[in-house]
Amino acid sequence: MITSKFNFRMVLGLTTLLVFLNVFSAFSQEIIQLPKEKQDEVDNYKELVYRYKQADNTQQQVFYLNKIAFIYWENGILKEAIKFFLESATLNEKKGNYNDTKAIYSNIALIYTDMDRLDLALDYFLKSLDARRKVNNKADISAGLIDVAYIYTALNQNEKAINLLEEALEIAKEINNPRLVLNCARLLAMNYDKIGNIPKTREYNEMYATYEQQLSTQEIATKYEKAAVKTEADLVGEKQQREIQRQIMELQQLRAQA
């Protein structure tokens, strides 16, 4: 009986400590302040948001709301960043601007991922995916499916992840986007491995290796092409520079003769 009481007290003590730490952590997040120059910047942007709201200029409102959100995000004040991103997303949705809405919802999802709130990250990646489908850009849809599947993978909801990844992979192959295929193959191999499907795991690991090699070769070729273009540009620049120097010398000689 003594041991039982001791354990209960110990658990109670640990629970109290965890509650205290959670409260302290939340309090610490609340009292984070921006550096003065950043706070001044935010204050100026808030004033501009107000003025553009009065002028009914949604485009400029959204522009400065996003700038405020990014400043808060970059400085670790995540709740404020989410607040201003949400305000921006609401305005964009009212205007039917789903191209910007998808990016904003993805930003919010990433913030929640940083906060280890995968449930909320999933909600906003799904909202982003919905906006991507409305825009109907296939590369964006494939990327959005991968984002949602990533969260399902982290939550061990492997069948849901696999279904979305198979759709994303089909789109990625259709538009011939090796980077998206690579990401799909990696996550598919991971999810099939988790559910114990060895043949599928092997299939997608092999696909991943193939596309990784293909991308590596393409990147080397791209770097070579850029280097070649730069070299040609440098040669043209050197020729122009020599011509300018020649003309200057000719002018100096003419002046000397005069």
C-alpha positions in Angstrom: 0.0 0.0 0.0 2.9 2.4 0.8 4.3 1.8 -2.7 1.0 2.5 -4.3 0.6 5.8 -2.4 4.2 6.8 -3.3 3.6 6.0 -7.0 0.4 8.0 -7.0 2.1 11.0 -5.5 5.0 10.7 -8.0 2.5 10.6 -10.9 0.6 13.5 -9.4 3.9 15.4 -9.1 4.9 14.7 -12.7 1.4 15.7 -13.9 1.6 19.0 -12.0 5.1 19.5 -13.4 3.9 18.8 -17.0 1.0 21.2 -16.6 3.4 23.8 -15.3 5.8 23.3 -18.2 2.9 23.5 -20.7 1.6 26.7 -19.1 5.1 28.1 -19.0 5.8 27.2 -22.6 2.5 28.8 -23.7 3.3 31.9 -21.6 6.8 32.0 -23.1 5.4 32.0 -26.6 3.0 34.8 -25.8 5.7 37.1 -24.4 8.0 36.8 -27.4 8.5 40.3 -28.8 9.7 41.5 -32.1 12.9 43.5 -32.4 12.1 47.2 -32.4 12.8 47.7 -36.1 10.6 44.7 -37.0 7.8 46.0 -34.7 8.0 49.4 -36.4 7.8 47.6 -39.8 4.7 45.7 -38.7 3.1 48.8 -37.3 3.6 50.5 -40.6 2.2 47.6 -42.5 -0.9 47.4 -40.2 -1.5 51.1 -40.9 -1.3 50.3 -44.6 -3.7 47.4 -44.2 -6.2 49.8 -42.5 -5.9 52.4 -45.2 -6.3 49.9 -48.1 -9.3 48.4 -46.2 -10.9 51.9 -46.1 -10.1 52.2 -49.8 -11.6 48.8 -50.5 -8.4 47.7 -52.2 -8.3 43.9 -51.3 -5.1 43.2 -53.4 -3.0 45.6 -51.3 -4.6 44.5 -48.1 -3.6 40.9 -48.8 -0.1 42.0 -49.8 0.6 43.7 -46.5 -1.2 41.1 -44.4 1.1 38.5 -45.8 4.2 40.6 -45.1 3.1 41.0 -41.5 2.5 37.2 -41.2 6.0 36.4 -42.6 7.7 38.8 -40.1 5.9 37.1 -37.2 6.7 33.6 -38.6 10.4 34.4 -39.2 10.6 35.7 -35.6 8.9 32.7 -34.0 5.6 34.4 -33.1 3.6 31.7 -34.7 0.1 32.4 -33.4 0.2 35.9 -34.8 1.6 34.6 -38.1 -1.4 32.2 -38.4 -3.8 35.0 -37.5 -2.6 37.3 -40.3 -2.3 34.5 -42.8 -5.9 33.5 -42.1 -7.1 37.0 -42.5 -5.3 37.1 -45.9 -6.7 33.7 -46.9 -10.3 34.8 -46.1 -10.0 37.9 -48.3 -8.4 35.8 -51.2 -11.3 33.3 -51.0 -13.9 36.0 -51.2 -12.2 37.3 -54.4 -11.9 33.7 -55.7 -8.1 34.1 -55.8 -7.4 30.4 -55.1 -3.8 30.7 -56.6 -2.7 32.7 -53.5 -5.1 30.9 -51.1 -3.4 27.5 -51.8 0.0 29.0 -50.9 -1.3 30.7 -47.7 -3.0 27.5 -46.4 0.2 25.6 -47.1 2.1 28.2 -45.0 -0.3 27.8 -42.1 0.0 24.0 -42.4 3.8 24.3 -42.3 3.6 26.4 -39.1 1.4 23.9 -37.5 3.8 21.2 -38.5 6.6 23.2 -36.7 4.3 23.3 -33.7 3.8 19.5 -33.8 0.1 20.0 -34.4 -0.2 17.5 -37.2 -4.0 17.4 -36.9 -4.2 21.1 -37.7 -1.4 20.8 -40.3 -3.6 18.1 -42.0 -6.6 20.4 -42.0 -4.8 23.2 -43.8 -2.9 21.0 -46.2 -6.4 19.7 -47.2 -7.7 23.2 -47.6 -4.6 24.0 -49.8 -5.3 20.9 -51.9 -8.9 22.0 -52.4 -7.7 25.4 -53.6 -5.2 23.7 -55.9 -7.9 21.6 -57.5 -9.9 24.7 -58.2 -6.9 26.3 -59.9 -6.5 23.0 -61.8 -2.7 23.2 -62.2 -1.6 19.6 -62.4 1.8 20.1 -60.9 0.3 22.0 -57.9 -2.3 19.3 -57.4 0.3 16.5 -57.4 2.4 18.5 -54.9 -0.6 19.2 -52.7 -1.5 15.5 -52.7 2.1 14.7 -51.6 1.8 17.3 -48.7 -1.3 15.7 -47.4 0.1 12.2 -47.8 3.2 13.2 -45.8 1.0 14.1 -42.8 -0.9 10.9 -43.2 2.4 9.0 -43.2 3.5 10.8 -40.0 0.2 9.9 -38.4 0.6 6.2 -39.5 -2.5 6.4 -41.7 -0.7 4.5 -44.4 -3.6 3.4 -46.6 -4.8 7.0 -46.9 -1.3 8.1 -47.7 -0.9 5.4 -50.4 -4.2 6.3 -52.1 -3.2 10.0 -52.4 0.4 9.1 -53.5 -0.8 6.8 -56.3 -2.9 9.7 -57.6 0.0 12.1 -57.2 2.3 9.7 -59.0 -0.1 9.3 -61.9 -0.3 13.1 -62.4 3.5 13.5 -62.0 4.2 10.9 -64.7 1.5 12.4 -67.0 3.2 15.9 -66.9 6.7 14.3 -66.9 7.9 15.9 -63.6 10.7 13.7 -62.3 11.0 15.7 -59.0 7.4 14.9 -58.1 7.8 11.3 -59.2 10.9 11.0 -56.9 8.9 12.4 -53.9 6.0 10.1 -54.6 8.3 7.0 -54.9 10.1 7.8 -51.7 6.9 8.1 -49.7 5.2 5.2 -51.3 8.2 2.9 -50.5 8.0 4.2 -46.9 4.3 3.5 -46.5 4.3 0.1 -48.2 7.2 -0.8 -45.9 5.1 0.2 -42.9 2.3 -2.1 -43.9 4.7 -5.0 -44.7 4.2 -5.1 -48.5 7.7 -6.1 -49.5 7.2 -6.3 -53.3 5.7 -2.8 -53.5 8.4 -1.5 -51.2 11.1 -2.9 -53.5 9.3 -1.6 -56.6 9.1 2.0 -55.4 12.6 1.9 -53.9 13.9 1.0 -57.4 11.8 3.7 -59.0 13.2 6.2 -56.5 16.8 5.1 -57.3 16.1 5.4 -61.1 14.6 8.9 -60.9 17.3 10.1 -58.4 19.9 9.1 -60.9 18.0 10.8 -63.7 17.6 14.0 -61.7 21.3 14.0 -60.8 22.3 13.7 -64.5 19.9 16.5 -65.5 21.3 18.8 -62.7 24.9 18.1 -63.9 23.8 18.9 -67.5 22.0 22.1 -66.4 25.1 23.3 -64.4 27.3 22.6 -67.5 24.9 24.5 -69.8 24.8 27.5 -67.3 28.6 27.4 -67.1 28.9 27.4 -70.9 26.5 30.2 -71.3 28.3 32.2 -68.6 31.6 31.6 -70.3 30.3 32.7 -73.7 28.8 35.8 -72.0 32.2 36.5 -70.3 33.9 36.2 -73.7 31.5 38.7 -75.3 32.0 41.0 -72.3 35.8 40.8 -72.6 35.6 41.6 -76.4 33.3 44.6 -75.6 35.7 45.8 -72.9 38.7 45.5 -75.2 36.8 47.5 -77.9 35.9 50.2 -75.4 39.6 50.4 -74.3 40.7 50.6 -78.0 38.3 53.5 -78.6 39.5 55.3 -75.5 43.1 55.0 -76.6 42.2 56.3 -80.1 40.5 59.3 -78.6 43.5 60.0 -76.3 45.8 59.8 -79.3 43.6 62.3 -81.3 43.6 64.7 -78.4 47.4 64.4 -78.1 47.9 65.2 -81.8 45.6 68.1 -81.5 
